[in-house]
Amino acid sequence: MINRYFYKSSLSDFFNSSVDTIFGQMSLADEMDTMATQKFAWYEEIEIMKRVLTPWEQENAEILFEYSIPRLGKRIDVVVLLQERIFVIEFKVGKTDFLHTDVDQVLDYALDLKNFHQGSIDRLIVPVLVATEATEHSTKYRLSHYNDGIYEPLLTNATHLQEVISLVLSDETEHETYSIALEDWARSRYAPTPTIIEAARSLYLNHSVEDITRHEAEGEQLERTTRYVQQVIRETKARGGKSICFVTGVPGAGKTLVGLNVAVQQESNEDLAVYLSGNGPLVAVLTEALTRDKQEQEKARGNKITKKIAESEVKRFIQIIHRYRDNMLNKVKLVDGKLEIDPTKELKDKAAGYGEVENITIFDEAQRSWDKEHIASWLNRKKGFANFPMSEGEFLIWSLDQRKDWAVIVCLVGGGQEINTGEAGIGEWIRALNETFPDWQIYISSQLTAREYAEGKVEDLLQNNPHVIYSDDLHLAVSMRSFRAENLSNLVHYLLDGDIDKAREIYASIEDRYPIALTRNIETAKEWLRQKARGNERYGMVVSSKAYRLKPLAIDVRCKPDTVHWFLDDINDVRSSLFLEDAASEFDIQGLELDWTCLVWDGDLRRGKNSWEYYEFNGGNKWNRINKEERKAYQLNAYRVLLTRARQGMIICVPEGNSKDQTRLPEFYDNTYKYLKSIGFKEMD
């Protein structure tokens, strides 16, 4: 089963166990199969801590190795809970210097505990950096000038670590009682401090980051949808019930922005919400953009703020869905094939019970949650959790159902955008509601009955559920991403559907506002982007993750871009999209957008005589045809994502191929180019 730590014990048990025994327990708990060099470090850390903690062997104290801070995805090397203090110890085994980045790392751990961990909020936290072979060590200590109960990081080598701990313990603590007993620290809850919550709300509500989204008149529909969801929240809270909202929208319509708005615009400080996404690049870019924005805001006011503090405010309400899920998994056990809460794993909260701290949870791209088979297999392989009995969607509803007061789930649903195997689709959420949570109130977009959602079977799935309310206000019908071309998503739909007449008709109506160009030369495409972009407008290259034969064009899909720098940095940084060296795939750019894009089209999706043909490169010398319908759908949806990433216009580059290269023959590309040309896209020399 899953724990937040690799090893935990009282100091007396720690000293009664051999180094080999402790190391073995840590290795068994290591779900990620850590590299041998790190495991060697564990061994030395255990030996060091046995020497260092000898004076306190008989005290009522605990030690933890590889402790994971709830929901934030960080692991602390060693935590020592001693005399009502929390020692956060980061080891750099074999190192002789105290690097600035390492000092920041251990301080970051201390800040995260103080801001997000219930058992740490009112305690003194002592961050200690141990470069085991260093020649110097701290001989003085002082609390941070922020007056937050965190010491300035202490620096030491292995030899003087005991002396540093003794130095801190020589000072009397002011507190006599604490909200959480020290013996319950390890199972205390993720519970952000009120100051962090308010800072996060204020930060987002006052942000000026244009990289997140742009919107003009269409903001009215965003506000309408946001108001509807907030009304559902108020009504659900008033009756003390449970509700789920399904929000749909065309690509680029602003589903993510609705989710972020709902996450921060709550009437009461006690009504917490969190925006969760399984889209790592999206979370990374949003977090970095808002963090930079916070620093700029404070700089303009004449204040200096570290990036770590600014980032901690953002992390309050934007998080990776897997960490939320894994934190809930920390609390459960399997009894007769069913999940039950294990009260030994986490403290019970008066209002939340064993649920998470938030009443309101927003799940972005809900249709991409994993089916039962996929998540069960993954948890068994990666976490050692065998026979998991639920799909991901069902488990997330179950998690909110644990709250004893009320809860609202907001599912943001994209149509026709499944791009991974094992994605259950929205039908699985509805099945779980029908069969396992029949008392939940369901508010559903009237558009969720369309063919691209659960194969058009949503209405049938819900026909016998008495708790369903349909509303047009839960659908975002207008694309904000392409603010010059409201019908772009329809154009892409017909283009990929093979309806050339309708695609041609729609493009003719928008080409003066949303240009789409066509070329066979990558340098022509790059120059087109540079000429089109004005001021701070952003451009970049996008490709399918299966586009393995673009290497002669200096595009290697195996070299992943650094998405934060790709989306946010300027033209002087080679990692920036503006440098036009790195291309983003559908996985890198899903949920994000640029002003102008160049889509480089490879032979993985080819136009045949009357339909698309699907291929996957074998990595050596040939393309293999894809025959499974599910994999064909994923491939088509990858291009759907890529074709809807530009706000203002795009150029499509279809290479000419090479008759002397059997993996890049001209016939792999020619029909695709002719097909796109027939729609009316302007050819560029």
LUMVOLO-213309 format. One record per residue (C-alpha): residue in one letter; z, x, y. Coordinates in pm, whole numbers, padded with zeros to 5 digits, always signed. Example, Ala and Ser with C-alpha at 12.3 -4.5 7.8 and 13.67 -1.06 7.14 Angstrom:
// residues 2
A+00780+01230-00450/S+00714+01367-00106/
***
This chain:
// residues 685
M+00000+00000+00000/I-00048+00101+00362/N+00228+00257+00572/R+00236+00382+00929/Y+00345+00725+00808/F+00273+00967+00529/Y+00641+01048+00475/K+00973+00910+00605/S+01331+00978+00501/S+01682+01037+00624/L+01763+01400+00698/S+01994+01417+00397/D+01716+01298+00163/F+01472+01534+00335/F+01693+01831+00253/N+01749+01709-00103/S+01374+01695-00170/S+01162+02000-00242/V+00875+02107-00021/D+00635+02035-00308/T+00770+01682-00353/I+00736+01600+00017/F+00390+01754+00033/G+00285+01552-00271/Q+00399+01226-00111/M+00204+01308+00205/S-00109+01390+00008/L-00090+01062-00186/A-00054+00868+00140/D-00354+01042+00296/E-00629+00780+00285/M-00879+00999+00473/D-00870+01297+00237/T-00769+01544+00508/M-00923+01891+00501/A-00749+02166+00307/T-00668+02362+00626/Q-00470+02066+00762/K-00289+02018+00432/F-00191+02385+00441/A-00047+02316+00786/W+00157+02027+00642/Y+00315+02264+00393/E+00419+02507+00664/E+00545+02225+00889/I+00772+02099+00610/E+00915+02447+00556/I+00970+02497+00930/M+01147+02162+00974/K+01377+02237+00680/R+01491+02556+00854/V+01507+02404+01202/L+01706+02088+01123/T+01978+02253+00914/P+02255+02207+01181/W+02203+01830+01173/E+02161+01786+00797/Q+02458+01551+00764/E+02383+01339+01070/N+02254+00982+01060/A+01899+01079+01152/E+01543+01040+01023/I+01226+01245+01003/L+00868+01119+00976/F+00549+01313+00909/E+00205+01192+01026/Y+00333+00881+01203/S+00059+00646+01328/I+00125+00484+01666/P+00060+00111+01607/R-00285-00013+01708/L-00382+00308+01895/G-00516+00511+01603/K-00321+00832+01671/R-00104+01030+01431/I+00193+01239+01540/D+00259+01548+01328/V+00638+01506+01317/V+00885+01259+01466/V+01257+01333+01453/L+01497+01048+01537/L+01817+01228+01626/Q+02118+01130+01841/E+01931+00835+01995/R+01643+01056+02104/I+01284+01060+01984/F+01145+01410+01933/V+00764+01402+01923/I+00652+01732+01773/E+00292+01855+01767/F+00227+02167+01556/K-00046+02424+01611/V+00003+02633+01300/G-00101+02995+01338/K-00169+02964+01713/T-00031+03209+01968/D-00116+03025+02291/F-00013+02696+02451/L-00345+02539+02547/H-00355+02283+02826/T-00536+02035+02598/D-00257+02068+02339/V+00011+02004+02601/D-00182+01694+02710/Q-00204+01581+02348/V+00170+01580+02282/L+00243+01422+02622/D-00016+01155+02544/Y+00171+01068+02223/A+00495+01034+02420/L+00331+00810+02680/D+00179+00587+02414/L+00514+00541+02243/K+00685+00463+02574/N+00416+00214+02679/F+00333+00041+02351/H+00614+00082+02096/Q+00910-00154+02107/G+01156+00091+01956/S+01066+00358+02212/I+01062+00165+02539/D+01427+00223+02635/R+01484+00561+02468/L+01449+00920+02582/I+01133+01076+02440/V+01102+01453+02401/P+00747+01588+02352/V+00748+01935+02193/L+00445+02157+02138/V+00491+02422+01869/A+00242+02710+01863/T+00400+02873+01560/E+00305+03234+01645/A+00358+03224+02023/T+00586+03485+02183/E+00735+03262+02454/H+00938+02941+02452/S+01097+02695+02694/T+01452+02775+02804/K+01496+02479+03041/Y+01420+02112+03023/R+01377+01831+03274/L+01281+01468+03278/S+00942+01368+03418/H+00931+01299+03791/Y+00793+00955+03702/N+01149+00862+03595/D+01020+00696+03276/G+01254+00852+03021/I+01001+01111+02904/Y+01079+01481+02921/E+00826+01726+03053/P+00665+01883+02743/L+00869+02164+02590/L+00680+02465+02455/T+00808+02681+02172/N+00724+02886+01867/A+00853+02817+01517/T+01143+03061+01552/H+01293+02899+01862/L+01225+02531+01781/Q+01586+02481+01671/E+01709+02630+01999/V+01486+02395+02202/I+01615+02089+02015/S+01974+02203+02068/L+01905+02250+02437/V+01797+01886+02475/L+02085+01754+02263/S+02338+01933+02483/D+02274+01676+02754/E+02465+01346+02745/T+02256+01026+02717/E+02318+00751+02970/H+02248+00457+02738/E+02508+00316+02505/T+02309+00030+02352/Y+01939-00002+02270/S+01713-00297+02198/I+01614-00154+01858/A+01850+00040+01632/L+01728+00389+01554/E+01716+00315+01180/D+01467+00034+01257/W+01249+00251+01482/A+00977+00314+01223/R+00919-00058+01165/S+00948-00173+01526/R+00654-00361+01673/Y+00357-00284+01889/A+00486-00435+02217/P+00337-00319+02548/T+00574-00288+02841/P+00539-00544+03123/T+00432-00269+03363/I+00143-00171+03139/I+00037-00535+03100/E+00033-00595+03474/A-00144-00267+03542/A-00414-00351+03289/R-00476-00693+03438/S-00484-00558+03790/L-00715-00275+03689/Y-00976-00499+03531/L-00960-00777+03787/N-01023-00525+04065/H-01275-00304+03886/S-01598-00198+04045/V-01766-00047+03742/E-02134-00140+03741/D-02187+00027+03404/I-02017-00265+03228/T-02248-00544+03340/R-02449-00681+03629/H-02477-01040+03725/E-02618-01255+04001/A-02649-01634+04015/E-02585-01658+03642/G-02217-01585+03710/E-02169-01962+03737/Q-02225-02012+03366/L-01986-01728+03284/E-01720-01891+03499/R-01784-02229+03336/T-01742-02086+02986/T-01435-01887+03088/R-01276-02200+03241/Y-01342-02400+02925/V-01177-02137+02704/Q-00880-02114+02938/Q-00841-02491+02924/V-00834-02471+02543/I-00563-02205+02572/R-00351-02423+02803/E-00383-02730+02580/T-00308-02534+02264/K+00001-02378+02418/A+00122-02718+02544/R+00109-02873+02196/G+00230-02560+02016/G-00074-02550+01790/K-00349-02320+01668/S-00710-02326+01792/I-01031-02129+01751/C-01329-02120+01991/F-01679-02010+01894/V-01875-01888+02198/T-02248-01829+02151/G-02507-01681+02381/V-02852-01527+02397/P-02862-01144+02395/G-02735-01013+02726/A-02588-01345+02839/G-02244-01199+02898/K-02036-01282+02589/T-01851-00954+02620/L-01773-01022+02985/V-01638-01368+02899/G-01414-01207+02638/L-01283-00947+02882/N-01223-01213+03148/V-01024-01429+02907/A-00825-01123+02798/V-00689-01063+03147/Q-00702-01390+03342/Q-00392-01556+03201/E-00170-01776+03412/S+00157-01652+03265/N+00268-01293+03220/E+00400-01394+02880/D+00064-01506+02746/L-00085-01183+02618/A-00445-01148+02506/V-00642-00863+02355/Y-01016-00801+02335/L-01109-00658+01995/S-01442-00515+01889/G-01566-00335+01582/N-01827-00172+01806/G-01687+00178+01855/P-01941+00291+02119/L-01882-00025+02325/V-01503+00021+02320/A-01536+00391+02405/V-01771+00328+02698/L-01570+00036+02839/T-01247+00235+02811/E-01392+00545+02975/A-01566+00349+03251/L-01252+00160+03347/T-01041+00477+03321/R-01271+00662+03559/D-01273+00361+03786/K-00893+00355+03799/Q-00884+00721+03895/E-01139+00662+04171/Q-00941+00364+04303/E-00623+00570+04322/K-00802+00866+04478/A-00938+00638+04751/R-00579+00530+04824/G-00466+00889+04849/N-00283+00883+04516/K-00321+01125+04227/I-00316+00983+03876/T-00379+01159+03546/K-00654+01038+03318/K-00400+00977+03041/I-00199+00733+03251/A-00512+00554+03370/E-00642+00528+03015/S-00316+00384+02884/E-00362+00082+03111/V-00709+00016+02969/K-00592+00052+02608/R-00357-00240+02659/F-00634-00501+02637/I-00941-00328+02486/Q-00900-00209+02128/I-01088-00140+01806/I-01061-00435+01568/H-00996-00212+01265/R-00669-00086+01415/Y-00550-00440+01477/R-00641-00530+01119/D-00477-00219+00972/N-00156-00278+01167/M-00135-00626+01014/L-00202-00474+00673/N+00103-00253+00728/K+00318-00568+00706/V+00188-00730+00388/K+00226-00718+00013/L+00027-00881-00267/V+00218-01138-00473/D+00035-01319-00756/G-00298-01245-00589/K-00191-01379-00248/L-00089-01203+00072/E+00270-01230+00186/I+00461-01066+00469/D+00686-00780+00357/P+00993-00801+00586/T+01083-00440+00509/K+00769-00321+00688/E+00822-00464+01039/L+01090-00632+01245/K+01054-01007+01299/D+01000-01127+01653/K+01165-01442+01787/A+00840-01600+01912/A+00567-01417+01721/G+00737-01406+01383/Y+00551-01134+01198/G+00231-01189+01394/E+00104-00949+01656/V+00231-00952+02013/E-00068-01142+02153/N-00105-01521+02141/I-00473-01490+02228/T-00718-01268+02042/I-01085-01228+02128/F-01311-01103+01848/D-01646-00972+01971/E-01947-00997+01740/A-01752-01221+01504/Q-02058-01278+01288/R-02038-00914+01185/S-01696-00937+01019/W-01700-00819+00656/D-01726-01043+00355/K-01456-01042+00086/E-01635-00804-00150/H-01709-00548+00121/I-01361-00532+00273/A-01192-00538-00070/S-01403-00244-00186/W-01342-00050+00135/L-00964-00107+00132/N-00943-00004-00231/R-01141+00317-00172/K-01001+00418+00166/K-00652+00271+00178/G-00551+00234-00187/F-00506-00143-00138/A-00644-00299-00455/N-00759-00660-00509/F-00758-00767-00145/P-00805-01147-00164/M-00968-01240+00170/S-01275-01182+00381/E-01214-01008+00713/G-01258-01330+00909/E-01009-01517+00690/F-00757-01234+00722/L-00786-01230+01101/I-00720-01606+01115/W-00429-01556+00873/S-00291-01286+01104/L-00280-01521+01404/D-00147-01801+01183/Q+00167-01590+01131/R+00278-01662+01486/K+00549-01929+01492/D+00470-02064+01839/W+00096-02099+01912/A-00226-01901+01893/V-00588-01907+02007/I-00877-01711+01860/V-01197-01669+02062/C-01496-01567+01849/L-01792-01427+02043/V-02098-01490+01828/G-02439-01327+01856/G-02731-01488+01680/G-02964-01289+01456/Q-02794-00958+01528/E-02648-00863+01190/I-02737-00498+01138/N-02503-00386+00859/T-02470-00473+00494/G-02152-00657+00401/E-02145-00867+00719/A-02032-01216+00624/G-02179-01415+00914/I-02018-01705+01093/G-02032-01931+00787/E-01746-01735+00630/W-01518-01808+00927/I-01591-02179+00889/R-01533-02173+00512/A-01192-02011+00571/L-01100-02273+00831/N-01204-02559+00601/E-01029-02429+00290/T-00728-02230+00410/F-00648-02339+00766/P-00735-02711+00778/D-00494-02783+01066/W-00660-02548+01314/Q-00847-02717+01600/I-01208-02595+01618/Y-01396-02578+01949/I-01754-02489+01883/S-02067-02420+02081/S-02325-02694+02043/Q-02580-02417+01980/L-02398-02284+01675/T-02599-02527+01465/A-02921-02332+01538/R-03104-02152+01260/E-02990-01801+01358/Y-02624-01891+01294/A-02517-01922+00928/E-02877-02004+00836/G-02852-02332+01027/K-02582-02470+00794/V-02292-02482+01042/E-02315-02858+01098/D-02313-02924+00724/L-02015-02692+00676/L-01815-02879+00940/Q-01918-03237+00869/N-01595-03322+00681/N-01359-03135+00913/P-01177-03383+01145/H-01070-03117+01397/V-01407-03020+01547/I-01512-03050+01912/Y-01865-02947+02020/S-01933-02835+02377/D-02233-02704+02569/D-01989-02509+02787/L-01933-02266+02500/H-02296-02150+02504/L-02436-01891+02745/A-02801-01982+02770/V-02925-01733+03031/S-02960-01361+02979/M-02782-01158+03246/R-02890-00829+03101/S-03251-00885+03204/F-03171-01052+03533/R-03542-01047+03625/A-03650-01211+03303/E-03443-01501+03174/N-03686-01558+02887/L-03678-01203+02750/S-03475-01305+02446/N-03729-01578+02368/L-04014-01330+02404/V-03847-01091+02160/H-03780-01379+01921/Y-04148-01480+01907/L-04266-01117+01899/L-04058-01046+01589/D-04133-01389+01442/G-04506-01316+01453/D-04589-01604+01689/I-04826-01409+01909/D-04946-01706+02114/K-04597-01802+02230/A-04504-01437+02286/R-04817-01390+02500/E-04744-01708+02697/I-04385-01607+02776/Y-04479-01253+02874/A-04749-01378+03111/S-04481-01577+03294/I-04240-01286+03339/E-04446-00967+03360/D-04438-00957+03742/R-04057-00956+03728/Y-04001-00774+03400/P-04271-00517+03319/I-04325-00405+02961/A-04556-00107+02920/L-04715+00045+02612/T-04807+00405+02535/R-04868+00645+02250/N-04743+00950+02436/I-04372+01023+02461/E-04409+01231+02779/T-04597+00944+02946/A-04310+00714+02848/K-04048+00948+02994/E-04237+00981+03321/W-04273+00601+03341/L-03894+00571+03319/R-03838+00830+03590/Q-04084+00658+03823/K-03941+00311+03770/A-03573+00390+03823/R-03440+00384+04178/G-03106+00494+04319/N-02834+00473+04056/E-03040+00272+03806/R-02998+00402+03454/Y-03261+00467+03187/G-03279+00618+02840/M-03455+00632+02502/V-03365+00403+02212/V-03476+00420+01848/S-03407+00255+01515/S-03143+00426+01301/K-03411+00439+01029/A-03662+00624+01252/Y-03653+00947+01053/R-04006+01067+01130/L-03975+01109+01505/K-03862+01469+01470/P-04204+01603+01579/L-04134+01417+01905/A-03800+01602+01934/I-03603+01291+01834/D-03366+01331+01539/V-03171+01012+01463/R-02921+01212+01260/C-02803+01376+01584/K-02585+01104+01732/P-02545+01091+02109/D-02203+01117+02267/T-02208+00756+02382/V-01951+00796+02661/H-02146+01076+02828/W-02480+00914+02738/F-02396+00593+02924/L-02179+00721+03208/D-02274+01074+03314/D-02540+01173+03567/I-02874+01348+03530/N-02712+01693+03555/D-02542+01655+03217/V-02764+01722+02915/R-02567+01460+02718/S-02664+01188+02965/S-02924+00924+02879/L-03097+01026+03203/F-03171+01371+03060/L-03400+01206+02803/E-03308+01440+02519/D-03083+01220+02303/A-03189+00874+02185/A-02946+00592+02106/S-02982+00375+01794/E-02899+00005+01757/F-02548+00107+01649/D-02492+00318+01960/I-02620+00063+02211/Q-02520-00273+02058/G-02339-00471+02328/L-02440-00229+02605/E-02744-00199+02826/L-02949+00015+03063/D-03174-00077+03354/W-03486+00069+03191/T-03548+00174+02831/C-03809+00350+02626/L-03821+00218+02269/V-03985+00475+02040/W-04122+00279+01743/D-04136+00457+01407/G-04294+00370+01074/D-03983+00197+00939/L-04108-00136+01078/R-04487-00175+01061/R-04715-00461+01145/G-04928-00561+00847/K-05219-00800+00852/N-05009-01109+00929/S-04647-01000+00889/W-04401-00715+00921/E-04364-00450+00653/Y-04032-00272+00602/Y-03981+00092+00498/E-03708+00350+00455/F-03773+00723+00449/N-03645+00901+00138/G-03541+01209+00333/G-03807+01431+00178/N-04172+01336+00152/K-04238+00961+00157/W-04149+00616+00284/N-04020+00363+00031/R-04092-00005+00080/I-03788-00229+00136/N-03806-00541-00081/K-03462-00703-00054/E-03465-00987+00196/E-03120-00904+00327/R-03220-00548+00412/K-03540-00671+00573/A-03334-00899+00798/Y-03111-00608+00902/Q-03414-00397+00986/L-03574-00671+01193/N-03247-00735+01375/A-03216-00365+01455/Y-03538-00393+01655/R-03416-00720+01807/V-03117-00529+01945/L-03334-00243+02072/L-03582-00477+02242/T-03308-00655+02438/R-03121-00358+02587/A-03307-00326+02921/R-03207-00520+03231/Q-03525-00463+03433/G-03807-00349+03206/M-03911-00121+02923/I-04186+00093+02784/I-04263+00098+02412/C-04397+00423+02268/V-04578+00391+01935/P-04676+00744+01820/E-05032+00815+01713/G-04920+00979+01393/N-05091+01272+01224/S-05362+01247+00958/K-05249+01582+00813/D-04889+01467+00768/Q-04847+01221+00479/T-04519+01099+00629/R-04676+01020+00968/L-05023+00888+00892/P-05193+00702+01180/E-05214+00382+00972/F-04834+00366+00975/Y-04848+00305+01350/D-05190+00174+01454/N-05147-00193+01360/T-04810-00207+01534/Y-04966-00073+01853/K-05255-00321+01833/Y-05015-00609+01773/L-04800-00521+02076/K-05112-00468+02288/S-05240-00816+02197/I-04929-00968+02358/G-05045-00833+02692/F-04821-00531+02743/K-04988-00292+02987/E-05124+00029+02838/M-05028+00354+03008/D-05243+00666+02980/
***
